[in-house]
Amino acid sequence: MTQRGIVLFGHGSRDPLWRKPIEAVAARVRALDAAVAVRCAYLELTEPDLGATVDGLMAEGIRSITIVPMFLGVGKHAREDLPLLLDALRRQHPGAEFNLQASVGEQPAMIELLAKIALII
């Protein structure tokens, strides 16, 4: 049984094609570690939202969840909105463990990768 979950948390968009890159990351995570339950969630304009996604993982018996903000820039959503959502989740699920990672745009490996992509001719 899966004991750990990962939520890839993105902004959301009305354009259904916008989700493809995040869903591709989720598929790659699954390929790298089939024992982890990975899901996508969105702040607005796209379903499911973070609460519904966490509720689904809880229903599967998963009590340890890492949230990965899929934001390149660290704006209001990452600095203010997400911590408030996380506080609400912690109150709603007091027996769960939530680990909030830094936004992907703050990760040294992402900065390195983006620099290498920029250098491709």
ABEGO torsion letter per residue (X at the ends): XBABBBBBBBAEBABAAAAAAAAAAAAAAAAABAABBBBBBBABGBOBBAAAAAAAAAAAGBABBBBBBABABBBAAAAAAAAAAAAAAAAABAABBBBBBBBAAABAAAAAAAAAAAABX
